Amino acid sequence: MTLSNCDRCKRPLIEINRYGEWLIGCVDCNRWVWPGGDDLFMELPEEDLRALQKLRKGEARNSAP
């Protein structure tokens, strides 16, 4: 699979590193696959999805003191 647009919402797919595993997917539809996979089939937990949405909107802050 190459990075392109989501089949459902047509927004760009992104690549993330989730705890050491690379995933490609859509933040809006919450459907993800490992690179090289054919179908978007995995959903991220709500907490991870909210963090990605904040990063996309530029709202993430560094939590280090």
C-alpha positions as CSV (number, residue, x, y, z in Angstrom):
1,M,0.0,0.0,0.0
2,T,1.3,3.5,-0.8
3,L,0.2,6.6,0.9
4,S,-2.7,8.1,-0.9
5,N,-6.2,9.0,0.0
6,C,-8.7,7.2,2.2
7,D,-11.2,5.1,0.2
8,R,-14.1,6.3,2.4
9,C,-13.5,10.0,3.1
10,K,-10.9,10.8,0.4
11,R,-8.7,12.6,2.9
12,P,-4.9,11.9,2.8
13,L,-3.6,8.8,4.6
14,I,-0.8,9.2,7.1
15,E,1.9,7.0,8.5
16,I,2.4,6.7,12.2
17,N,4.7,4.9,14.6
18,R,2.5,3.3,17.3
19,Y,4.6,1.8,20.0
20,G,7.2,0.7,17.6
21,E,4.8,-0.5,14.8
22,W,4.4,1.5,11.7
23,L,0.8,1.9,10.6
24,I,-0.8,3.7,7.6
25,G,-4.3,5.0,7.9
26,C,-7.0,7.7,8.2
27,V,-7.4,9.8,11.3
28,D,-11.0,10.7,10.3
29,C,-12.2,7.2,9.7
30,N,-9.9,5.5,12.2
31,R,-9.0,2.7,9.9
32,W,-5.3,1.5,9.9
33,V,-3.1,-1.2,8.3
34,W,0.5,-2.2,8.5
35,P,2.6,-1.0,5.5
36,G,2.3,-3.6,2.7
37,G,-1.2,-4.5,3.8
38,D,-4.1,-4.4,1.4
39,D,-7.1,-3.3,3.4
40,L,-7.7,-0.7,6.2
41,F,-9.1,-2.9,9.0
42,M,-7.7,-1.9,12.4
43,E,-9.1,0.8,14.6
44,L,-7.0,2.7,17.2
45,P,-8.2,3.1,20.8
46,E,-10.0,6.4,21.3
47,E,-7.2,7.9,23.4
48,D,-4.6,7.3,20.6
49,L,-7.0,8.8,18.1
50,R,-7.6,11.9,20.1
51,A,-3.8,12.4,20.4
52,L,-3.4,12.1,16.6
53,Q,-6.3,14.6,16.0
54,K,-4.6,17.1,18.4
55,L,-1.2,16.7,16.5
56,R,-2.9,17.3,13.2
57,K,-4.5,20.4,14.5
58,G,-1.3,21.7,16.1
59,E,-2.7,21.5,19.6
60,A,-0.2,19.0,21.0
61,R,2.1,20.3,23.7
62,N,5.3,18.9,25.1
63,S,4.5,17.4,28.5
64,A,8.1,17.5,29.7
65,P,8.9,20.0,32.4
